[in-house]
Amino acid sequence: MIFTIIGVIILILALILLLILFIPFHISLKLNKRDKDVRGDFQVKWLKIRLIKRTIPEEKKKEKKEEEEKKRKFSIDDIFTVLKNFMAAFEHLIPILRAFIESIKLEKLSLSLNLGFTSPVSTALISGYFWSISSILNLIPTVNLSMTPDFQKSKVDGSFEFELKLTLYLIVAALLKAFTKKPVRKLVWSVRKLNQ
């Protein structure tokens, strides 16, 4: 009876782990800038359940004076050790980056700019460069880039929005494989030591 219960618990945990690895997370970011006012929000959802929501700018939280006074001190030797370990582990970290890129699916990328410089000539020149690049990128169905030049004022206003899906199984597999390599483990320990 006990072994049956333990088996069912292990089976349920394995199923939950598989769901987390194979069902994608939905990540979205929205930003709007008007003059000096920047507002937006960042969200992470999984199975339509909102896991993280942050508004930009974040509300200022009261921080303890002790935390403000407590600052990490890094020695140059520690930083050089981390850099040396990073260079040694670099070839084992590349598959993680590849897995991360393969695990991302862009659902939406939208950028709308209202741009102006002190010189109308500079505004026209930058607008031309932007329009030539955006005309190519806008051929991608999920991308929408636009720009309105302002020849009267010097400003950078606009809105930015992106949504993507992130599936974890390739990243986790690459991380586990990389962690079996000694240089990667040394890098992790040296970074942990730096953060203490």
ZADO-1210 file (C-alpha; in nm, 4 decimals, padded with zeros to 6 digits):
<atoms>
<atom x="00.0000" y="00.0000" z="00.0000" code="MET" pos="1"/>
<atom x="00.2772" y="00.2461" z="00.0961" code="ILE" pos="2"/>
<atom x="00.4740" y="00.1628" z="-00.2204" code="PHE" pos="3"/>
<atom x="00.1619" y="00.2253" z="-00.4316" code="THR" pos="4"/>
<atom x="00.1120" y="00.5688" z="-00.2725" code="ILE" pos="5"/>
<atom x="00.4825" y="00.6544" z="-00.3200" code="ILE" pos="6"/>
<atom x="00.4606" y="00.5351" z="-00.6820" code="GLY" pos="7"/>
<atom x="00.1530" y="00.7513" z="-00.7491" code="VAL" pos="8"/>
<atom x="00.3228" y="01.0574" z="-00.5900" code="ILE" pos="9"/>
<atom x="00.6361" y="01.0030" z="-00.8023" code="ILE" pos="10"/>
<atom x="00.4191" y="00.9612" z="-01.1130" code="LEU" pos="11"/>
<atom x="00.2290" y="01.2848" z="-01.0390" code="ILE" pos="12"/>
<atom x="00.5536" y="01.4767" z="-00.9774" code="LEU" pos="13"/>
<atom x="00.7025" y="01.3400" z="-01.3019" code="ALA" pos="14"/>
<atom x="00.3879" y="01.4444" z="-01.4911" code="LEU" pos="15"/>
<atom x="00.4021" y="01.7968" z="-01.3450" code="ILE" pos="16"/>
<atom x="00.7721" y="01.8209" z="-01.4388" code="LEU" pos="17"/>
<atom x="00.6964" y="01.7092" z="-01.7954" code="LEU" pos="18"/>
<atom x="00.4157" y="01.9642" z="-01.8216" code="LEU" pos="19"/>
<atom x="00.6506" y="02.2431" z="-01.7035" code="ILE" pos="20"/>
<atom x="00.9194" y="02.1348" z="-01.9516" code="LEU" pos="21"/>
<atom x="00.6978" y="02.0864" z="-02.2593" code="PHE" pos="22"/>
<atom x="00.4145" y="02.3405" z="-02.2199" code="ILE" pos="23"/>
<atom x="00.5487" y="02.6842" z="-02.3164" code="PRO" pos="24"/>
<atom x="00.5611" y="02.9926" z="-02.0981" code="PHE" pos="25"/>
<atom x="00.4161" y="03.3103" z="-02.2524" code="HIS" pos="26"/>
<atom x="00.6297" y="03.6197" z="-02.1905" code="ILE" pos="27"/>
<atom x="00.5166" y="03.9699" z="-02.2832" code="SER" pos="28"/>
<atom x="00.6551" y="04.3208" z="-02.2443" code="LEU" pos="29"/>
<atom x="00.4787" y="04.6481" z="-02.3250" code="LYS" pos="30"/>
<atom x="00.6443" y="04.9907" z="-02.3027" code="LEU" pos="31"/>
<atom x="00.5172" y="05.3394" z="-02.3853" code="ASN" pos="32"/>
<atom x="00.7278" y="05.6557" z="-02.3772" code="LYS" pos="33"/>
<atom x="00.5865" y="06.0077" z="-02.3996" code="ARG" pos="34"/>
<atom x="00.8331" y="06.2865" z="-02.3253" code="ASP" pos="35"/>
<atom x="00.9967" y="06.1802" z="-01.9961" code="LYS" pos="36"/>
<atom x="00.7139" y="05.9493" z="-01.8919" code="ASP" pos="37"/>
<atom x="00.7910" y="05.5777" z="-01.9436" code="VAL" pos="38"/>
<atom x="00.5224" y="05.3238" z="-01.8527" code="ARG" pos="39"/>
<atom x="00.4678" y="04.9592" z="-01.9232" code="GLY" pos="40"/>
<atom x="00.4243" y="04.6118" z="-01.7883" code="ASP" pos="41"/>
<atom x="00.5977" y="04.2742" z="-01.7979" code="PHE" pos="42"/>
<atom x="00.4118" y="03.9418" z="-01.7639" code="GLN" pos="43"/>
<atom x="00.4922" y="03.5722" z="-01.7560" code="VAL" pos="44"/>
<atom x="00.2029" y="03.3264" z="-01.7998" code="LYS" pos="45"/>
<atom x="00.1833" y="02.9481" z="-01.8038" code="TRP" pos="46"/>
<atom x="-00.1392" y="02.7659" z="-01.8990" code="LEU" pos="47"/>
<atom x="-00.3082" y="03.1089" z="-01.8913" code="LYS" pos="48"/>
<atom x="-00.2049" y="03.1437" z="-01.5242" code="ILE" pos="49"/>
<atom x="-00.0216" y="03.4683" z="-01.4565" code="ARG" pos="50"/>
<atom x="00.2977" y="03.3832" z="-01.2670" code="LEU" pos="51"/>
<atom x="00.4710" y="03.7219" z="-01.2759" code="ILE" pos="52"/>
<atom x="00.3396" y="04.0720" z="-01.3367" code="LYS" pos="53"/>
<atom x="00.5572" y="04.3812" z="-01.3000" code="ARG" pos="54"/>
<atom x="00.4629" y="04.7374" z="-01.3806" code="THR" pos="55"/>
<atom x="00.7217" y="04.9783" z="-01.5144" code="ILE" pos="56"/>
<atom x="00.8299" y="05.1851" z="-01.3312" code="PRO" pos="57"/>
<atom x="00.7927" y="04.9631" z="-01.0265" code="GLU" pos="58"/>
<atom x="00.6431" y="05.1109" z="-00.7155" code="GLU" pos="59"/>
<atom x="00.9169" y="05.2114" z="-00.4787" code="LYS" pos="60"/>
<atom x="00.9380" y="04.9688" z="-00.1920" code="LYS" pos="61"/>
<atom x="01.0728" y="05.0641" z="00.1437" code="LYS" pos="62"/>
<atom x="01.4103" y="04.9087" z="00.1836" code="GLU" pos="63"/>
<atom x="01.5781" y="04.8451" z="00.5128" code="LYS" pos="64"/>
<atom x="01.8684" y="05.0705" z="00.5953" code="LYS" pos="65"/>
<atom x="02.0788" y="04.7660" z="00.6743" code="GLU" pos="66"/>
<atom x="02.0317" y="04.6352" z="00.3188" code="GLU" pos="67"/>
<atom x="02.1281" y="04.9729" z="00.1744" code="GLU" pos="68"/>
<atom x="02.4413" y="04.9880" z="00.3857" code="GLU" pos="69"/>
<atom x="02.5346" y="04.6300" z="00.3090" code="LYS" pos="70"/>
<atom x="02.7146" y="04.6362" z="-00.0249" code="LYS" pos="71"/>
<atom x="02.8959" y="04.3479" z="-00.1819" code="ARG" pos="72"/>
<atom x="03.2686" y="04.3941" z="-00.2132" code="LYS" pos="73"/>
<atom x="03.4452" y="04.2206" z="-00.4971" code="PHE" pos="74"/>
<atom x="03.8163" y="04.1627" z="-00.5092" code="SER" pos="75"/>
<atom x="03.9945" y="04.1856" z="-00.8440" code="ILE" pos="76"/>
<atom x="04.1247" y="03.8299" z="-00.7959" code="ASP" pos="77"/>
<atom x="03.7680" y="03.6968" z="-00.7648" code="ASP" pos="78"/>
<atom x="03.6612" y="03.8767" z="-01.0831" code="ILE" pos="79"/>
<atom x="03.9639" y="03.7457" z="-01.2749" code="PHE" pos="80"/>
<atom x="03.8882" y="03.3938" z="-01.1486" code="THR" pos="81"/>
<atom x="03.5314" y="03.4187" z="-01.2792" code="VAL" pos="82"/>
<atom x="03.6551" y="03.5505" z="-01.6168" code="LEU" pos="83"/>
<atom x="03.9167" y="03.2749" z="-01.6423" code="LYS" pos="84"/>
<atom x="03.6571" y="03.0084" z="-01.5576" code="ASN" pos="85"/>
<atom x="03.4119" y="03.1630" z="-01.8058" code="PHE" pos="86"/>
<atom x="03.6691" y="03.1430" z="-02.0867" code="MET" pos="87"/>
<atom x="03.7462" y="02.7808" z="-01.9947" code="ALA" pos="88"/>
<atom x="03.3738" y="02.6906" z="-01.9903" code="ALA" pos="89"/>
<atom x="03.2774" y="02.8968" z="-02.2968" code="PHE" pos="90"/>
<atom x="03.2659" y="02.6073" z="-02.5459" code="GLU" pos="91"/>
<atom x="03.0302" y="02.4166" z="-02.3128" code="HIS" pos="92"/>
<atom x="02.8010" y="02.7232" z="-02.2748" code="LEU" pos="93"/>
<atom x="02.7401" y="02.7676" z="-02.6500" code="ILE" pos="94"/>
<atom x="02.4924" y="02.4714" z="-02.6672" code="PRO" pos="95"/>
<atom x="02.2906" y="02.6386" z="-02.3887" code="ILE" pos="96"/>
<atom x="02.2661" y="02.9569" z="-02.5968" code="LEU" pos="97"/>
<atom x="02.1658" y="02.7542" z="-02.9049" code="ARG" pos="98"/>
<atom x="01.9017" y="02.5674" z="-02.7045" code="ALA" pos="99"/>
<atom x="01.7702" y="02.8983" z="-02.5700" code="PHE" pos="100"/>
<atom x="01.7376" y="03.0431" z="-02.9229" code="ILE" pos="101"/>
<atom x="01.5658" y="02.7249" z="-03.0498" code="GLU" pos="102"/>
<atom x="01.3241" y="02.7296" z="-02.7530" code="SER" pos="103"/>
<atom x="01.1951" y="03.0807" z="-02.8292" code="ILE" pos="104"/>
<atom x="00.9078" y="03.1409" z="-03.0676" code="LYS" pos="105"/>
<atom x="00.8339" y="03.5061" z="-03.1414" code="LEU" pos="106"/>
<atom x="00.4600" y="03.5716" z="-03.1486" code="GLU" pos="107"/>
<atom x="00.4611" y="03.9496" z="-03.1778" code="LYS" pos="108"/>
<atom x="00.7158" y="04.2302" z="-03.2130" code="LEU" pos="109"/>
<atom x="00.5793" y="04.5802" z="-03.2558" code="SER" pos="110"/>
<atom x="00.7732" y="04.9072" z="-03.2492" code="LEU" pos="111"/>
<atom x="00.6218" y="05.2463" z="-03.3252" code="SER" pos="112"/>
<atom x="00.8540" y="05.5470" z="-03.3019" code="LEU" pos="113"/>
<atom x="00.8049" y="05.9219" z="-03.3184" code="ASN" pos="114"/>
<atom x="01.1555" y="06.0486" z="-03.3734" code="LEU" pos="115"/>
<atom x="01.3059" y="06.3914" z="-03.4181" code="GLY" pos="116"/>
<atom x="01.6536" y="06.5424" z="-03.3994" code="PHE" pos="117"/>
<atom x="01.7792" y="06.8979" z="-03.3701" code="THR" pos="118"/>
<atom x="01.8653" y="06.8927" z="-03.7406" code="SER" pos="119"/>
<atom x="01.5880" y="06.8079" z="-03.9925" code="PRO" pos="120"/>
<atom x="01.8593" y="06.6599" z="-04.2161" code="VAL" pos="121"/>
<atom x="01.9583" y="06.4115" z="-03.9423" code="SER" pos="122"/>
<atom x="01.5914" y="06.3253" z="-03.8866" code="THR" pos="123"/>
<atom x="01.5408" y="06.2576" z="-04.2592" code="ALA" pos="124"/>
<atom x="01.8618" y="06.0511" z="-04.2798" code="LEU" pos="125"/>
<atom x="01.7766" y="05.8327" z="-03.9766" code="ILE" pos="126"/>
<atom x="01.4171" y="05.7958" z="-04.1017" code="SER" pos="127"/>
<atom x="01.5452" y="05.6701" z="-04.4370" code="GLY" pos="128"/>
<atom x="01.7709" y="05.4121" z="-04.2698" code="TYR" pos="129"/>
<atom x="01.4873" y="05.3001" z="-04.0425" code="PHE" pos="130"/>
<atom x="01.2346" y="05.2682" z="-04.3272" code="TRP" pos="131"/>
<atom x="01.4770" y="05.0687" z="-04.5434" code="SER" pos="132"/>
<atom x="01.5485" y="04.8207" z="-04.2594" code="ILE" pos="133"/>
<atom x="01.1866" y="04.8018" z="-04.1395" code="SER" pos="134"/>
<atom x="01.0545" y="04.7329" z="-04.4922" code="SER" pos="135"/>
<atom x="01.2597" y="04.4103" z="-04.4922" code="ILE" pos="136"/>
<atom x="01.1778" y="04.3097" z="-04.1334" code="LEU" pos="137"/>
<atom x="00.8060" y="04.3822" z="-04.1780" code="ASN" pos="138"/>
<atom x="00.7932" y="04.0914" z="-04.4258" code="LEU" pos="139"/>
<atom x="00.8027" y="03.8663" z="-04.1165" code="ILE" pos="140"/>
<atom x="00.4338" y="03.8182" z="-04.0194" code="PRO" pos="141"/>
<atom x="00.4926" y="03.8684" z="-03.6452" code="THR" pos="142"/>
<atom x="00.6928" y="04.1921" z="-03.6868" code="VAL" pos="143"/>
<atom x="00.5471" y="04.5410" z="-03.7236" code="ASN" pos="144"/>
<atom x="00.7926" y="04.8336" z="-03.7243" code="LEU" pos="145"/>
<atom x="00.6883" y="05.1901" z="-03.8001" code="SER" pos="146"/>
<atom x="00.8263" y="05.5380" z="-03.7566" code="MET" pos="147"/>
<atom x="00.6921" y="05.8923" z="-03.7842" code="THR" pos="148"/>
<atom x="00.9577" y="06.1614" z="-03.8201" code="PRO" pos="149"/>
<atom x="00.9175" y="06.4926" z="-03.6372" code="ASP" pos="150"/>
<atom x="01.1046" y="06.7711" z="-03.8155" code="PHE" pos="151"/>
<atom x="01.0019" y="07.0374" z="-03.5619" code="GLN" pos="152"/>
<atom x="01.1159" y="06.8962" z="-03.2269" code="LYS" pos="153"/>
<atom x="01.4019" y="06.6880" z="-03.0932" code="SER" pos="154"/>
<atom x="01.2446" y="06.3838" z="-02.9278" code="LYS" pos="155"/>
<atom x="01.2274" y="06.0071" z="-02.9014" code="VAL" pos="156"/>
<atom x="00.8749" y="05.8844" z="-02.8214" code="ASP" pos="157"/>
<atom x="00.6998" y="05.5625" z="-02.9043" code="GLY" pos="158"/>
<atom x="00.5684" y="05.2273" z="-02.7996" code="SER" pos="159"/>
<atom x="00.7273" y="04.8833" z="-02.7921" code="PHE" pos="160"/>
<atom x="00.5558" y="04.5477" z="-02.7478" code="GLU" pos="161"/>
<atom x="00.6711" y="04.1908" z="-02.7750" code="PHE" pos="162"/>
<atom x="00.5259" y="03.8510" z="-02.6962" code="GLU" pos="163"/>
<atom x="00.7065" y="03.5193" z="-02.7131" code="LEU" pos="164"/>
<atom x="00.6732" y="03.1549" z="-02.6153" code="LYS" pos="165"/>
<atom x="00.9524" y="02.9851" z="-02.4239" code="LEU" pos="166"/>
<atom x="00.9685" y="02.6052" z="-02.3918" code="THR" pos="167"/>
<atom x="01.2139" y="02.4762" z="-02.1321" code="LEU" pos="168"/>
<atom x="01.2971" y="02.1147" z="-02.2222" code="TYR" pos="169"/>
<atom x="01.5857" y="02.1927" z="-02.4637" code="LEU" pos="170"/>
<atom x="01.7350" y="02.4487" z="-02.2231" code="ILE" pos="171"/>
<atom x="01.7152" y="02.2122" z="-01.9243" code="VAL" pos="172"/>
<atom x="01.8734" y="01.9293" z="-02.1276" code="ALA" pos="173"/>
<atom x="02.1574" y="02.1600" z="-02.2388" code="ALA" pos="174"/>
<atom x="02.2084" y="02.2863" z="-01.8817" code="LEU" pos="175"/>
<atom x="02.2258" y="01.9341" z="-01.7405" code="LEU" pos="176"/>
<atom x="02.4722" y="01.8277" z="-02.0109" code="LYS" pos="177"/>
<atom x="02.6868" y="02.1376" z="-01.9529" code="ALA" pos="178"/>
<atom x="02.6853" y="02.0867" z="-01.5756" code="PHE" pos="179"/>
<atom x="02.8523" y="01.7465" z="-01.6215" code="THR" pos="180"/>
<atom x="03.1611" y="01.9320" z="-01.7483" code="LYS" pos="181"/>
<atom x="03.4183" y="02.0342" z="-01.4886" code="LYS" pos="182"/>
<atom x="03.4869" y="02.3872" z="-01.6302" code="PRO" pos="183"/>
<atom x="03.1149" y="02.4734" z="-01.6057" code="VAL" pos="184"/>
<atom x="03.0966" y="02.3531" z="-01.2449" code="ARG" pos="185"/>
<atom x="03.4059" y="02.5602" z="-01.1619" code="LYS" pos="186"/>
<atom x="03.2420" y="02.8647" z="-01.3208" code="LEU" pos="187"/>
<atom x="02.9229" y="02.8153" z="-01.1168" code="VAL" pos="188"/>
<atom x="03.1182" y="02.7791" z="-00.7902" code="TRP" pos="189"/>
<atom x="03.3288" y="03.0887" z="-00.8645" code="SER" pos="190"/>
<atom x="03.0141" y="03.2951" z="-00.9410" code="VAL" pos="191"/>
<atom x="02.8509" y="03.1694" z="-00.6197" code="ARG" pos="192"/>
<atom x="03.1625" y="03.2705" z="-00.4263" code="LYS" pos="193"/>
<atom x="03.1464" y="03.6163" z="-00.5848" code="LEU" pos="194"/>
<atom x="02.7856" y="03.6611" z="-00.4703" code="ASN" pos="195"/>
<atom x="02.8522" y="03.5663" z="-00.1081" code="GLN" pos="196"/>
</atoms>
